[in-house]
Amino acid sequence: MSQTGEKLPQLVAIMRRLLAPEGCPWDREQTLESLRPFVIEEAHEVVDAIDRKDLGDLREELGDLLLQIVFQSVMVEQQHGAAFGIDDVIVGISEKMERRHPHVFGDERADDSRAVLERWEQLKAKEKAGRGVLDGVPRAMPALLRAQRVGEKAAHIGLDWPDAQGPRDKLDEEIGELDEAIRSGDYDAIESELGDVLFSLVSVARKHDVDPEAALRRTVDTFSARASKVESLLRERALDPRALAASELDRVWKEAKEALRRERA
């Protein structure tokens, strides 16, 4: 197994050939804009492999994500006046990692991860002088993840509660305002207050060091498995869910939940 990354030049050479005039028509038709969904898709597939703890799939998905990085780097190198190439990308991130870890590559000291993160943000702010602390959070991020990152970064300029009870109390307040909006029947108010509730939930998660994306994925996976089991049980018994009373459907739901529990025991 290679340990030094000497295979990367081979991948770069393959990509250069694919993008050459005599290369692959599909690859040559792509643009930075057309590749955007593939980058997002591959990143999500990496996360999925991690969640499933499938190291074989993770190796493959990391390769697919790496391909997107090399693809775009070579495309810029060949089609955008050599603004940068893959070597510039690697050198840039290598220098950044050394610069942002003075406790490893320099003379500074960091006693714990909190100190590391605080110093990271200080160095980042210095490098990007003139930019706001939230400017580095992409608007294109999934809203839940963006809320988490915004909360983390806002905390670095003091916009945070001193402890976990603060966002928990805020959540109760926002739920009360949501209930009031629902009673009013005002759609815009409901949407606004629901957003406040979700943002408060993300703050609660952050204060307890819980990844809200992972927590929600876990719950959706659990619900999906139970719903599929319910569907299977109803099909086996030739039952139409639309014809069942709520209490009957609830009984099947509990049965499905218990069946899945036994299967995983």
C-alpha positions in Angstrom: 0.0 0.0 0.0 1.3 3.4 -1.0 2.2 5.7 2.0 3.7 8.7 0.2 1.0 9.8 -2.2 3.1 9.2 -5.3 0.0 8.1 -7.2 -1.4 11.6 -7.3 0.7 12.6 -10.3 -0.8 9.6 -12.1 -4.3 10.8 -11.5 -3.3 14.3 -12.6 -1.9 12.9 -15.8 -5.1 11.0 -16.5 -7.2 14.1 -16.0 -5.0 16.1 -18.3 -5.3 13.5 -21.0 -9.1 13.4 -20.6 -9.3 17.2 -20.9 -6.9 17.4 -23.9 -8.3 18.1 -27.4 -8.2 14.4 -28.2 -9.6 13.4 -24.8 -13.0 12.6 -23.5 -15.9 14.7 -25.1 -17.9 14.6 -21.9 -15.1 15.8 -19.7 -14.1 18.5 -22.1 -17.7 19.9 -22.1 -17.7 20.4 -18.4 -17.3 23.7 -16.6 -16.7 24.7 -13.1 -20.4 25.5 -12.8 -21.5 22.1 -14.2 -19.3 20.3 -11.7 -20.8 21.9 -8.6 -23.5 19.3 -8.0 -20.9 16.5 -8.3 -18.7 18.0 -5.6 -21.7 18.2 -3.3 -22.9 14.7 -4.2 -19.4 13.1 -3.6 -19.0 14.9 -0.3 -22.4 13.5 0.9 -21.4 10.0 -0.2 -18.2 10.3 1.9 -20.4 11.2 4.9 -22.7 8.3 4.2 -19.8 5.9 4.1 -18.6 7.2 7.4 -22.0 6.9 9.0 -22.2 3.3 7.8 -18.7 2.6 9.1 -17.9 1.0 5.7 -14.2 1.6 5.2 -14.2 -0.1 1.7 -16.8 2.4 0.5 -15.1 5.2 2.3 -11.9 4.5 0.3 -13.8 4.6 -2.9 -15.8 7.7 -2.1 -12.7 9.6 -0.9 -11.3 8.8 -4.3 -14.3 10.2 -6.1 -14.1 13.4 -4.0 -10.4 13.6 -4.8 -11.2 13.3 -8.5 -13.4 16.4 -8.3 -10.5 18.4 -6.8 -8.1 17.2 -9.4 -10.7 17.7 -12.2 -11.3 21.3 -11.3 -7.6 22.1 -10.7 -6.6 20.7 -14.1 -9.5 22.4 -15.8 -8.4 25.8 -14.4 -4.9 25.1 -15.3 -5.8 24.3 -19.0 -8.8 26.5 -19.6 -8.5 29.6 -17.4 -5.1 31.0 -18.3 -3.2 28.8 -15.9 -4.6 30.8 -12.9 -3.5 27.9 -10.8 -2.9 24.1 -11.0 -3.0 21.2 -8.7 0.4 21.9 -7.3 -0.7 25.4 -6.3 -3.7 23.9 -4.5 -1.5 21.4 -2.6 1.2 24.0 -1.7 -1.5 26.5 -0.6 -3.2 24.1 1.8 0.2 22.7 3.0 1.4 26.2 3.9 -2.0 27.0 5.5 -1.8 23.9 7.7 1.7 24.8 8.9 0.7 28.4 9.5 -2.4 27.6 11.4 -0.6 25.1 13.7 2.1 27.2 15.3 1.9 24.9 18.4 3.2 22.0 16.1 5.4 23.7 13.5 6.4 26.8 15.6 7.2 27.8 19.1 3.7 28.3 20.5 1.9 26.1 23.0 -1.7 24.8 23.0 -2.8 22.8 26.0 -6.1 21.6 24.6 -8.3 21.6 21.5 -10.2 24.7 22.6 -6.9 26.7 22.6 -6.1 25.3 19.2 -9.5 26.4 17.8 -9.2 29.9 19.3 -5.7 30.4 17.9 -6.9 29.0 14.5 -9.6 31.6 14.3 -7.2 34.4 15.4 -4.8 33.5 12.7 -7.6 33.1 10.1 -8.9 36.6 11.0 -5.4 38.1 10.7 -4.9 36.4 7.2 -8.3 37.7 6.0 -8.2 41.1 7.5 -11.2 43.3 6.6 -13.5 40.3 6.3 -16.3 39.7 8.8 -16.2 36.6 11.0 -19.2 35.1 9.2 -18.0 35.9 5.6 -16.3 32.5 5.3 -19.6 30.6 5.8 -21.0 29.7 2.3 -24.6 30.6 1.8 -24.8 27.4 -0.4 -24.3 25.2 2.7 -27.2 23.1 3.8 -29.1 25.3 6.2 -28.6 23.1 9.3 -24.9 22.9 8.8 -24.7 26.6 8.0 -26.6 27.4 11.3 -24.0 25.4 13.2 -21.0 27.1 11.5 -22.6 30.6 12.0 -23.1 29.9 15.7 -19.6 28.6 16.1 -18.0 31.6 14.5 -20.3 34.2 16.2 -19.2 32.7 19.5 -15.6 33.9 18.7 -16.8 37.5 18.9 -18.8 37.0 22.0 -22.2 36.4 20.5 -23.0 33.3 22.6 -24.5 32.2 25.8 -22.2 31.5 28.8 -23.6 28.0 29.2 -25.9 25.4 27.7 -28.9 26.6 29.7 -29.1 29.8 27.7 -30.0 28.3 24.3 -32.3 25.8 26.1 -34.3 28.6 27.6 -34.3 30.4 24.3 -35.8 27.3 22.7 -38.8 27.3 25.0 -39.2 31.0 24.2 -39.1 30.4 20.5 -41.5 27.4 20.7 -44.0 29.7 22.5 -43.7 32.3 19.7 -44.2 29.5 17.1 -47.4 28.4 18.9 -48.6 32.0 18.8 -47.8 32.3 15.1 -49.7 29.0 14.4 -52.7 30.3 16.2 -52.6 33.4 14.1 -52.6 31.4 10.9 -50.0 33.8 9.4 -47.8 31.7 7.1 -44.9 34.2 7.0 -44.9 34.4 10.8 -45.0 30.6 11.1 -42.1 30.2 8.8 -40.1 32.9 10.6 -40.7 31.4 14.1 -40.1 27.9 12.9 -36.7 29.1 11.6 -36.0 30.6 15.0 -36.9 27.3 16.7 -34.5 25.3 14.4 -31.7 27.8 15.0 -32.2 27.5 18.7 -32.1 23.7 18.5 -28.8 24.0 16.6 -27.4 26.2 19.4 -28.5 23.6 22.0 -26.7 20.9 20.0 -23.6 23.1 19.7 -23.5 23.7 23.5 -23.6 20.0 24.1 -21.0 19.2 21.4 -23.6 17.3 19.3 -23.4 17.5 15.5 -27.0 18.4 14.6 -26.6 17.0 11.0 -25.5 13.7 12.4 -28.3 13.7 15.0 -30.9 14.4 12.4 -29.5 11.8 9.9 -29.6 9.2 12.7 -33.3 10.0 13.5 -34.3 10.0 9.8 -32.5 6.7 9.3 -34.3 5.2 12.3 -37.7 6.5 11.1 -37.1 5.3 7.6 -36.2 1.8 8.8 -39.4 1.6 10.9 -41.6 3.0 8.1 -40.2 0.4 5.7 -40.8 -2.4 8.3 -44.4 -1.1 8.7 -44.9 -1.2 5.0 -43.5 -4.7 4.8 -45.8 -5.9 7.6 -48.9 -4.3 6.0 -48.0 -5.9 2.6 -47.6 -9.4 4.2 -51.1 -9.0 5.8 -52.7 -7.5 2.7 -53.7 -4.4 4.7 -54.3 -1.0 3.2 -52.9 1.7 5.6 -55.6 4.1 4.3 -58.3 1.8 5.7 -56.8 1.4 9.1 -57.7 3.4 12.2 -55.0 5.5 13.7 -54.9 3.1 16.7 -54.4 0.1 14.5 -51.6 1.8 12.5 -49.9 2.8 15.8 -50.0 -0.9 16.9 -48.3 -2.0 13.7 -45.7 0.8 14.2 -44.9 -0.5 17.7 -44.7 -4.0 16.3 -42.3 -2.9 13.6 -40.2 -1.0 16.2 -39.9 -4.2 18.4 -39.1 -6.4 15.4 -36.2 -4.1 14.4 -35.0 -4.1 18.0 -34.9 -7.9 18.0 -33.1 -8.0 14.6 -30.4 -5.7 15.9 -30.0 -7.5 19.3 
